[in-house]
Amino acid sequence: MRRGKFITFEGPEGSGKSTHIRLLADFLRGHGVDVKTTREPGGTALGESIRGLLQHNHSGEAPVSRAEVLLFLASRAQHVESFIRPALAQGCWVLCDRFEDSTFAYQGYGRGFDLGELRSVNIFATDGLCPDLTVLLDVDTETGRDRLKQRHSLNASAPDRIERECDEFHLRLREGFLEIAHNDPQRFIVVSTNRAASEVAVEIRDAVCARMKEALDAC
């Protein structure tokens, strides 16, 4: 059986990843592709439990920065082995909301950990699995903040621990995402989301179709 494709979506807070993963998944399914969507941290029962620890301090104790890195990677290790690799082996295309590049942006550029060390422990966690394609949804920090406020107002929810970080942190991670993408143009598609979602969706769809034409033709 032909292996499925692994596409990750990355970006700062409020960039629209959830929306555009759903839209791309619907488009691909309409063209005969078997698609599974997932997220990080999460994607498995264990991963979702770790997500709660990372985002909302359910234990009553916020993780220190090094523990934060290891919790994200523990969730990823479980996710890769229990969900992503089996789905790819079955021929499914997996669309994932965040993966390794979020670790490099948030814990590397944001927290200041050495990128080389993060890459080494990430390879251990993923057993070398890399995305076939990464869609970076870029949004300026102010717009992202405004979108988060609107979302939390609609959902009557509160910002999570990382969303509450200062503007300087979010500026660093946005710059980090852009630098990571610049250094790996063969894997990344960079799309600005400072405009109508319908326009963004068309650009993502067209770019994915162009990069994955051979695989799509085989579906």
N, C-alpha and C positions, 0 to 999 in steps of 0.2 A: 504494500500500500504506500502511496506517495505521502511523504511527511507533510503535515500542515505548516502554515506560516505563522510566525510569532511576531506580532506588531504591538509595540508599546506606545503609550501616550504619556508625555511628560509636560511639565509646565509649572509656573508659579501658581499660588493660590488664586482661585477665581478665573482661571484661564479657560474653563469650559470643557475640561476633559470628559467628564461623565456624559455630557450632552453629545459630544462629537464621537465618542466611542459608540454610543447607542445608534446614532445616525449612520455611521459607517457600517456597523454590524447589520442594520436593516438593509442597507444598500447591497452588501455582499450576499446576504441571504437571498435577496431578490435575484441574484445572478448565480444561484445554485451552489454557493459556498456554505459548508457546515461551519458555523461560527460559535465559539464560546467566549463570553466576556467575563472578566475577573478584575480584581483590584489588589493593591498592596498599600499598607499591610492588610492581610486578610486572605481571602480566596479559599481557605480551609477553616474547619472549626477551630483548630489551634491558632491559626493566623488571625482569625477574628477576635479571639480572646486577647492575643497580643496587641491587636489594634486598640482595644479598650484601654489597656495599660498605657499605651503610648499617647493616646489622644486625650484621655479624660481622667487619668490618675485614679482609676477605680480602686486601686489598692490603698489610696490615701497617701502615697509616697511617689513623687515625681522621679523618673529615672535620671540619674546623672548622665552626662553627655556620652561617656563610653558605653554605659549600659544601654542607652538609646540606640547606638549603632548596632550593638549585638542583638537587641530585640528585633530591630528591623530585619537583620540578616537571618535570625532564627525563623521568623515568619516566612522569609523568602525561601529558605532551604526546604521547609515543609511544603510550601506552595509549588516549587519546581518539581519536587519528586512525587508529590501526591496528586497534583492537578495538571500542571502545564505540560510536562513531558508525556504523560499518558494521553492527553488530548492531542498533542502534536503527532504522536505515534499512530493515532486513529485517523489521521488525515484532517483533523479539525484545524481551522485557523483560530488562534487565540489572540484576543485583543485585551491588553492589560493596562489598567489605570495605574501607572507608576511601576517602575522596576529599578534596575541598578543605577540609572542616571540620577534618580532622586536622591539616592545615598550620596553620590558624589557632589550633587548640588547642595543639599541640605546639611549633611554632616561634614562635607569637605569645604566648600566655599562658605557655607553658612556658619558652621561651628568651628571651622579652622583646622580640622584633622587632615593629616597628610594624605594626599590623593593616592599615592603609590601604595600606602598601607591599606587604604580602603579598597583599592582594586584587588589586592591580594586576598583579603578576607572575603570579598565578594565572590571571587572565583571559587573559593572553597565552598561558599554557601550555595552557589548555582551549579557546582560541578561543571563549570565552563559553558553553561548555556548562555547564549547571547541573542538579542532580538534580531530578526531579519530586517526589520525596518522600525524606526522610531519617529513618531510625529511629535515635534515640539510645538506646543501651542504657547505663543508668546503674548504677554499682556503687560502693560505698564503697571507699576505697583499701585498707583492711586486707583486705577480702574478696577484692578483685582480686589482691592479693599472694599470699594463701593459695591461690587457684585456680592462679596461675602456678606456685607451688612444686609443687603436686600434678601439674600437667601435665608439668613438666620431670622430675619424679621418675618418672612413668609412661613417658615417652619417653626417659629417660636422656639428656636434653639440657641445655644450659646457657642461662641467660637471655641475651637479646641486649643490644646496647649501650644501647638506650633503656630496656628493661625494668630495667636496672641503675641507672637514675637514682634519686636520693634521693626519699624520701617527699614532701618539699616540692614537688619538681617535679611529681610525680603528683597531688598535691592541687591545684596550680595548673591543670593541664590539665583535671582533672575540673570544677573551677569554671568554666574557660573553655568547655568543652562546654555546660554548663548555661546559661551566659550567652548563647552563640551561639544555642541553641535558643529561649531566652526572647525573643530579639530577632527571631526569624523563625518565629512559631507556625504560619503557613500551610504551611510546608514540613516542619516537624518533628513527629514523634511521639516522646515521651519515655517510656520504659518502664524501670521498676526491675527489675533482675535479681537482687535479694537474696532470691530465693525459688526454688521448684521450676521447672526449665526448662519443664515441661509447661504451667504457668500462664503463664509469659512468652510461650510460643509462641502460646497461644490469644489473648492480648491483642494481640500483633503482628498475627496473622492477621485478627482482627476490625477492628483499626484500619486496616490496609491495605485491606481490603475496603470499609470505609466511605469512605475517601478516594478509592479508585480504582473505585468502583462502576460508573460509566459505561464506563470502559475495559474492565473485566472483563466486563460485559454484552455488549460488542462482540466478545469473543473466541469 
